[in-house]
Amino acid sequence: MRVALISGAVLAAVGAFLLLVGVSYTREESFFKLGGFEAKMQQEHRVPDWIGGVALGAGLVLFVVGLKKR
């Protein structure tokens, strides 16, 4: 199946990118609000490494399945 081959390659590439480079995102939370005054806090979070590992593993499995179906 060509779809499994292509999606496996893309998923494996994304997983490798997450493991090697890492991705972070910023989350803004309001922790104090009084009338018109509001205090906010920004926190930077990193995407866990295990998500990259799972994506890499699943991508490799899909890639191999796509190769065997040809």
Residue pairs with C-beta under 8 A, 6 or more apart in sequence:
1 65
1 66
1 69
2 66
3 66
4 62
4 63
4 65
4 66
4 69
5 62
5 63
5 66
5 67
5 70
6 66
7 59
7 62
7 66
8 58
8 59
8 60
8 61
8 62
8 63
8 64
8 65
8 66
9 59
9 63
10 59
11 55
11 56
11 58
11 59
11 62
12 55
12 56
12 59
12 60
12 62
12 63
13 59
14 52
14 55
14 59
15 52
15 53
15 54
15 55
15 56
15 57
15 58
15 59
16 52
16 56
17 23
17 52
18 47
18 49
18 51
18 52
18 55
18 56
19 49
19 52
19 53
19 56
22 46
22 47
22 49
22 52
23 46
23 47
24 44
24 45
24 46
24 47
25 44
25 45
25 47
26 42
26 43
26 44
26 45
27 42
27 43
27 44
27 45
28 40
28 41
28 42
28 43
29 40
29 41
29 42
29 43
30 38
30 39
30 40
30 41
31 39
31 40
31 41
32 38
32 39
33 39
